[in-house]
Amino acid sequence: MISSIPKNLALGLTASALLFTACGKKTEDPIPAAPDAAIQTVITEFAQGNGGILWQAMPASYQSDVTTLVQLAGTKIDPELYDKSFATIGRLAEVVDQQKAFILNTSFLEGRTAEELAQLEAALPAVVGVINTLTQSELASSAGLLNFEGQAFFDTTVSKLAGYVEELSVLAGEEYVLSDYINSAVSVVEADDLQATLLMEIPGQEPVEQAFTKVEQRWVPAEIASEWAAEIAESTAELEATSPEDVAAQKPQIMGVLTMLDGVLAQISAAETQEQFDQSLKGAMMPIMGMMMMGQGMGAPAAPMPAAPVVAPSSIPSVK
C-alpha cells in the first residue's frame, strides 16, 4: 500500500496569469517560454517540493476550469455531511498518532515480519501527516470548496503532500523517488511555435520522448491538451446531475454510520490495554464497511479534476 502512494498522487500542472507587485511593476514569469526550459523548470521545482509551480504552469483557461469545477462541487454537496465526514477522518489521524504502540502490537498484524512492522512504524508519522494535510486543506470543508484558490492550495497543501510522498517513497524502497527528478534533463527533439517533442532524461532510466502542445503560452502534454475539454465537460455534467433529493434521502443513514464511527474512535482512543484496543478495533469494522458501501452517497465528490497537464514524475512511462 505504501509503495502505491506516489503513483496515485499524480499531480497536474496549472497555469498562471501575470503577477504584479504592489507598485504596479510586472514580476518575472516563473515559467520560461521555451518548451524544454518550461518543462525542466516544472519538474525540477516540483521535485524540490514546490507544489505551487504546478498551478503557475497551467494555461489560464485550465486554471479557471479547475477553480470552477471545485466551486461547483461546493454547491452540490451537503455541507453538514461533507464537513462531518472530513472531521471524522481527521479524528482517525489523531487516534492513529495517539495509539501507535497498540497499533504496532495488535493481533490484526499477526504474521507480519519484523521488517514489515518496522517499516509501518517508520511510515505512520508520514501517513498521519498526509491525512492531516488533506483534512486541514481547502478541499476538506464546504466553505473551502466554495472559496477555493488554486495558487494558495498548491503552494501549501500540494507542497506538503510532495514532502510526504518523498518520505513514504524512501521508506517503501521505491526505485525512484521525487527528489531523483531534480537531476533530470529535458531537451528538444523537434519543435515549432505550437508543437514540441521533448526528450526527458532521468538518471538511471531510459530516455523518454513526449509530445507537447502550446496552450495559452503554456506547454501541455499533447494527449492531455486533446482531452482536457471533454474531461472538464464530463466532470461538470456529473456534478450538475447530482440530485439534492438523493443526497437528502441518504443523509440520515450516512450520518448514523459517521456517528457510530465517531463512537468507535472514542473507544479506541480511550483504550488503555492492548486487549481493549483490539476489541475496539473489531468494533470499527462494521461502520467502516458501511462507509465504504455508501461512499457514493455522501454528496458530490470533492472537486473531481481531470488529468493534470504536465509531465509529473510519476507519469513518465519508464517509471515502474
C-alpha positions as a printed Julia matrix, in Angstrom:
320×3 Matrix{Float64}:
   0.0     0.0     0.0
   2.77    2.4     0.93
   4.56    1.85   -2.36
   1.44    2.78   -4.35
   1.02    6.19   -2.81
   3.41    8.12   -5.09
   1.84    6.64   -8.21
  -1.67    7.56   -7.06
  -0.76   11.11   -6.45
  -0.01   12.12   -9.87
  -0.41   15.86   -9.74
  -1.39   18.26  -12.57
   0.1    21.46  -13.9
  -1.96   24.6   -13.9
  -1.25   27.99  -15.43
  -0.85   31.48  -14.0
  -1.8    34.94  -15.12
   0.93   37.57  -14.92
   1.54   38.8   -11.39
   2.03   42.42  -10.4
   3.84   43.94   -7.46
   2.23   46.46   -5.17
   3.91   49.26   -7.07
   2.46   48.0   -10.33
   5.6    46.51  -11.85
   5.26   43.16  -13.59
   7.12   40.3   -11.95
   9.07   37.77  -13.93
   7.08   34.81  -15.23
   8.36   31.74  -13.36
   7.72   29.53  -16.4
  10.16   30.04  -19.31
   8.78   30.4   -22.81
  10.89   27.66  -24.45
   9.28   24.22  -24.17
  12.33   22.39  -22.83
  13.11   25.1   -20.28
   9.45   25.26  -19.21
   9.12   21.54  -18.52
  12.58   21.38  -16.97
  11.58   24.14  -14.56
   8.34   22.43  -13.58
   9.92   19.02  -12.98
  12.87   20.42  -11.04
  10.83   22.8    -8.9
   8.24   20.16   -8.03
  10.97   17.63   -7.26
  12.3    20.18   -4.77
   8.9    20.35   -3.09
   7.45   23.45   -4.73
   3.84   22.45   -5.37
   2.92   25.98   -6.38
   4.82   25.61   -9.65
   2.14   23.19  -10.81
  -0.52   25.88  -10.62
   1.7    28.51  -12.21
   2.47   26.26  -15.17
  -1.1    25.64  -16.27
  -2.87   27.53  -19.07
  -5.1    30.26  -17.66
  -8.27   28.66  -19.03
  -7.36   25.33  -17.42
  -6.83   27.11  -14.13
 -10.24   28.69  -14.48
 -11.8    25.3   -15.34
 -10.39   23.67  -12.2
 -11.48   26.53   -9.96
 -14.98   26.5   -11.42
 -15.22   22.73  -11.0
 -14.14   22.8    -7.35
 -16.52   25.63   -6.55
 -19.35   23.84   -8.36
 -18.71   20.79   -6.18
 -19.1    23.07   -3.18
 -22.63   23.94   -4.28
 -23.65   20.3    -4.76
 -22.57   18.69   -1.51
 -24.47   18.6     1.76
 -22.32   20.89    3.95
 -23.08   19.15    7.24
 -22.45   15.69    5.83
 -19.32   16.69    3.95
 -17.73   18.57    6.84
 -18.53   15.82    9.35
 -17.01   13.2     7.05
 -13.68   15.05    6.93
 -13.83   15.78   10.65
 -14.17   12.05   11.31
 -11.22   11.28    9.05
  -9.22   13.91   10.9
 -10.16   12.3    14.19
  -8.91    8.98   12.81
  -5.49   10.53   12.23
  -5.42   11.79   15.82
  -6.22    8.32   17.15
  -3.58    6.67   14.96
  -0.98    9.11   16.23
  -2.09    8.62   19.84
  -2.25    4.83   19.83
   0.77    3.95   17.69
   2.13    1.44   20.21
  -1.13   -0.52   20.31
  -1.42   -0.42   16.52
   2.01   -1.96   16.07
   1.21   -4.77   18.54
  -2.37   -5.51   17.52
  -3.4    -9.08   16.75
  -4.64   -7.82   13.39
  -0.99   -7.63   12.31
  -0.08  -11.17   13.3
   2.07  -12.82   10.67
   3.83   -9.61    9.68
   7.62   -9.79    9.7
   9.76   -7.62   11.95
  10.91   -5.73    8.86
   7.33   -5.01    7.8
   6.4    -3.81   11.27
   9.47   -1.59   11.38
   8.5    -0.1     8.03
   4.95    0.51    9.28
   6.25    2.19   12.43
   8.5     4.46   10.4
   5.71    5.29    7.96
   2.93    6.08   10.46
   4.0     9.69   11.1
   4.0    10.43    7.36
   0.65    8.68    6.88
  -0.8    10.78    9.69
   0.78   13.83    8.06
  -0.9    13.07    4.73
  -4.3    12.67    6.38
  -3.89   15.83    8.43
  -2.77   17.79    5.38
  -5.85   16.72    3.44
  -8.32   17.16    6.28
  -7.0    20.64    7.02
  -6.96   21.75    3.38
  -9.48   23.79    1.41
 -10.95   20.6    -0.01
 -11.92   19.36    3.45
 -14.82   21.75    4.01
 -17.79   23.0     2.07
 -16.68   26.6     2.68
 -13.19   25.74    1.42
 -14.6    24.38   -1.82
 -16.72   27.46   -2.4
 -13.74   29.77   -1.79
 -11.11   27.62   -3.5
  -7.98   29.48   -4.64
  -5.69   27.3    -6.7
  -2.39   29.07   -6.11
  -2.8    29.03   -2.33
  -3.85   25.36   -2.39
  -0.87   24.27   -4.47
   1.57   26.47   -2.54
   0.58   24.9     0.76
  -1.3    21.6     0.55
   0.36   20.2    -2.58
   3.81   21.24   -1.37
   3.25   19.46    1.95
   1.97   16.34    0.21
   5.05   16.31   -2.03
   7.22   16.12    1.07
   5.26   13.21    2.49
   5.32   11.43   -0.87
   9.1    11.69   -0.85
   9.29   10.31    2.69
   6.92    7.41    2.02
   8.69    6.56   -1.24
  12.02    6.28    0.56
  10.51    4.12    3.32
   8.83    1.89    0.75
  12.1     1.36   -1.09
  10.83    2.86   -4.33
  13.36    2.61   -7.14
  12.89    6.29   -7.92
  11.7     8.97   -5.51
  10.59   12.51   -6.17
  13.93   14.14   -5.4
  15.63   11.99   -8.05
  13.98   14.17  -10.68
  15.98   17.19   -9.57
  18.75   15.85  -11.78
  16.53   15.3   -14.81
  17.39   16.85  -18.17
  14.88   17.98  -20.79
  15.85   18.75  -24.38
  14.1    19.49  -27.65
  13.85   16.78  -30.29
  11.83   18.96  -32.64
   9.6    21.98  -32.17
   7.7    24.79  -33.84
   5.55   27.6   -32.44
   2.72   25.3   -31.29
   4.1    21.75  -31.06
   7.18   20.24  -29.48
   8.64   16.8   -28.92
  10.81   16.71  -25.84
  13.32   14.17  -24.6
  13.2    13.52  -20.84
  16.31   12.01  -19.33
  16.23   10.85  -15.71
  19.4     9.36  -14.18
  19.13    5.58  -14.15
  16.17    5.46  -16.55
  15.74    5.1   -20.26
  15.17    8.43  -22.03
  11.53    9.13  -22.9
  10.13   11.28  -25.71
   6.83   13.09  -25.2
   4.76   15.4   -27.38
   3.61   18.79  -26.08
   1.16   21.38  -27.32
   1.32   25.09  -26.61
  -1.86   26.33  -24.98
  -2.08   29.99  -23.97
   1.69   30.4   -23.54
   2.0    27.16  -21.58
   3.31   23.81  -22.78
   0.94   20.91  -22.08
   1.34   17.19  -22.92
  -0.42   16.78  -26.26
  -2.62   13.93  -25.09
  -3.93   15.92  -22.14
  -4.47   19.02  -24.26
  -6.62   16.99  -26.66
  -8.73   15.52  -23.86
  -8.99   18.42  -21.45
 -12.23   19.99  -22.68
 -14.02   16.65  -22.83
 -12.92   15.66  -19.33
 -13.98   19.01  -17.9
 -17.35   18.7   -19.61
 -17.82   15.16  -18.29
 -16.89   16.13  -14.71
 -19.17   19.16  -14.87
 -22.06   17.07  -16.14
 -21.6    14.55  -13.33
 -21.71   17.31  -10.75
 -24.68   19.01  -12.37
 -26.55   15.7   -12.3
 -26.12   15.38   -8.53
 -29.58   15.32   -7.01
 -30.08   17.15   -3.68
 -33.09   14.92   -3.1
 -30.99   11.76   -3.4
 -28.38   13.14   -1.03
 -31.06   14.17    1.48
 -32.62   10.71    1.32
 -29.33    9.01    2.16
 -28.13   11.57    4.69
 -29.7    10.07    7.84
 -28.17    6.67    7.18
 -24.73    8.08    6.41
 -24.81   10.38    9.43
 -25.68    7.34   11.51
 -22.62    5.48   10.24
 -20.39    8.51   10.92
 -21.79    8.85   14.43
 -21.14    5.15   15.04
 -17.59    5.5    13.76
 -17.03    8.53   16.0
 -18.09    6.38   18.95
 -15.72    3.6    17.97
 -12.85    6.07   17.58
 -13.61    7.38   21.06
 -13.35    3.82   22.41
 -10.09    3.19   20.58
  -8.71    6.47   21.87
  -9.68    5.56   25.44
  -8.15    2.06   25.28
  -5.52    1.59   27.97
  -4.57   -2.01   27.23
  -3.84   -3.99   24.08
  -6.92   -6.12   24.7
  -9.17   -3.07   24.94
  -7.61   -1.64   21.8
  -8.08   -4.83   19.75
 -11.68   -5.19   20.92
 -12.44   -1.59   19.96
 -10.76   -2.09   16.61
 -13.06   -5.02   15.88
 -15.98   -2.74   16.58
 -14.79   -0.38   13.88
 -15.18   -2.92   11.1
 -18.94   -2.53   10.68
 -19.08    1.27   10.39
 -16.02    1.29    8.13
 -17.65   -1.21    5.8
 -20.82    0.85    5.93
 -18.93    3.98    4.91
 -17.29    2.15    2.02
 -20.64    0.87    0.78
 -22.24    4.3     0.99
 -19.24    6.29   -0.18
 -21.09    7.39   -3.27
 -23.94    8.72   -1.21
 -22.04   11.46    0.58
 -22.94   14.14   -1.92
 -20.86   15.41   -4.82
 -17.24   14.34   -4.83
 -14.74   16.91   -3.69
 -13.84   18.58   -6.93
 -13.28   15.79   -9.42
 -10.4    17.08  -11.51
  -9.29   15.99  -14.94
  -5.82   14.71  -15.58
  -3.05   17.13  -14.79
  -1.47   18.9   -17.74
   2.19   18.25  -17.08
   4.83   15.6   -17.1
   4.74   14.87  -13.41
   7.49   12.48  -12.26
   5.01    9.67  -11.61
   3.6     9.96  -15.12
   6.84    9.35  -17.01
   6.37    6.0   -18.79
   9.67    4.46  -17.74
   8.92    4.66  -14.02
   7.77    1.28  -12.72
